[in-house]
Amino acid sequence: MKYFHIDNNPSAKKMKIELTKIREDFKMSESDCGSARVQVAQLTTKIKHLSSSLHKKDKHSRKGLFAMVQKWKKLLKYLRRTDWDSYCLFLSKLSLRDNPDYKF
């Protein structure tokens, strides 16, 4: 049983499992996998994972991380503008904070 424990999996496999859990938590309907809520939750998970394992001289990964952060900001801005209640609930679930003075 210890051999098949989730901690013994490679990081890519752990990430795939975690993204599946996130998708299940934030989907609105049974077939939902591309709504703004799901995309922001998945990008948040990917950004946290990539930023924790990023090296100083890894320019290509840093560029990809920057692109992910920009997409994440745009989706958060859209979610905030369209559905405020869902946005507040979403921030509390992901333990993020809202900065009203910051302009996306």
C-alpha positions as CSV (number, residue, x, y, z in Angstrom):
1,M,0.0,0.0,0.0
2,K,2.8,2.4,0.7
3,Y,4.2,1.9,-2.8
4,F,0.9,3.1,-4.4
5,H,0.6,6.1,-2.1
6,I,0.0,9.5,-3.8
7,D,3.2,10.9,-2.3
8,N,5.3,8.4,-4.3
9,N,4.0,9.6,-7.6
10,P,5.9,11.9,-9.9
11,S,5.0,15.6,-9.7
12,A,3.3,15.6,-13.1
13,K,1.0,12.8,-11.9
14,K,0.3,14.6,-8.6
15,M,-0.6,17.8,-10.6
16,K,-3.0,15.9,-12.9
17,I,-4.8,14.4,-9.8
18,E,-5.0,17.8,-8.1
19,L,-6.4,19.4,-11.3
20,T,-9.0,16.7,-11.5
21,K,-10.1,17.5,-7.9
22,I,-10.1,21.2,-8.6
23,R,-12.3,20.7,-11.7
24,E,-14.8,18.6,-9.7
25,D,-15.0,21.2,-6.9
26,F,-15.6,24.2,-9.1
27,K,-17.7,23.0,-12.0
28,M,-21.2,24.3,-12.2
29,S,-22.8,21.5,-14.1
30,E,-21.8,17.9,-15.0
31,S,-20.2,18.7,-18.3
32,D,-18.5,22.0,-17.2
33,C,-14.8,22.0,-17.7
34,G,-14.1,25.3,-19.4
35,S,-16.0,28.0,-17.4
36,A,-14.1,31.0,-16.0
37,R,-14.4,29.6,-12.5
38,V,-12.8,26.3,-13.4
39,Q,-10.1,27.9,-15.5
40,V,-9.1,30.3,-12.7
41,A,-9.0,27.5,-10.2
42,Q,-6.8,25.4,-12.5
43,L,-4.5,28.3,-13.3
44,T,-4.1,29.1,-9.6
45,T,-3.0,25.5,-8.9
46,K,-0.6,25.5,-11.9
47,I,0.9,28.9,-10.9
48,K,1.4,27.8,-7.3
49,H,3.1,24.6,-8.5
50,L,5.3,26.2,-11.1
51,S,6.4,29.1,-8.9
52,S,7.4,26.8,-6.1
53,S,9.7,24.8,-8.4
54,L,11.1,27.6,-10.6
55,H,14.8,28.1,-10.8
56,K,16.5,31.5,-11.1
57,K,18.0,31.0,-14.6
58,D,15.0,29.2,-16.2
59,K,13.9,31.9,-18.6
60,H,11.5,29.8,-20.7
61,S,9.5,28.6,-17.7
62,R,9.4,32.1,-16.3
63,K,8.0,33.4,-19.6
64,G,5.3,30.6,-19.5
65,L,4.5,31.5,-15.8
66,F,4.2,35.2,-16.8
67,A,1.7,34.3,-19.6
68,M,-0.3,32.1,-17.1
69,V,-0.4,35.0,-14.6
70,Q,-1.7,37.4,-17.3
71,K,-4.4,35.0,-18.4
72,W,-5.3,34.4,-14.7
73,K,-5.7,38.2,-14.1
74,K,-7.9,38.6,-17.1
75,L,-10.2,35.7,-16.1
76,L,-10.4,37.1,-12.5
77,K,-11.3,40.5,-13.8
78,Y,-14.0,39.0,-16.0
79,L,-15.4,36.9,-13.0
80,R,-15.3,40.0,-10.8
81,R,-17.2,42.1,-13.3
82,T,-19.9,39.5,-14.2
83,D,-20.7,37.7,-11.0
84,W,-19.7,39.3,-7.8
85,D,-21.2,36.7,-5.4
86,S,-19.6,33.9,-7.1
87,Y,-16.3,35.8,-7.2
88,C,-16.4,36.4,-3.4
89,L,-17.2,32.7,-2.7
90,F,-14.4,31.7,-5.2
91,L,-11.8,33.9,-3.4
92,S,-12.7,32.4,0.0
93,K,-12.4,28.8,-1.3
94,L,-9.0,29.4,-2.9
95,S,-7.8,31.6,0.0
96,L,-7.1,34.5,-2.2
97,R,-7.7,38.1,-1.3
98,D,-9.3,41.0,-3.3
99,N,-7.5,44.2,-3.6
100,P,-10.1,46.8,-4.7
101,D,-7.5,49.6,-5.2
102,Y,-5.5,47.4,-7.7
103,K,-6.6,47.9,-11.3
104,F,-6.3,44.7,-13.2
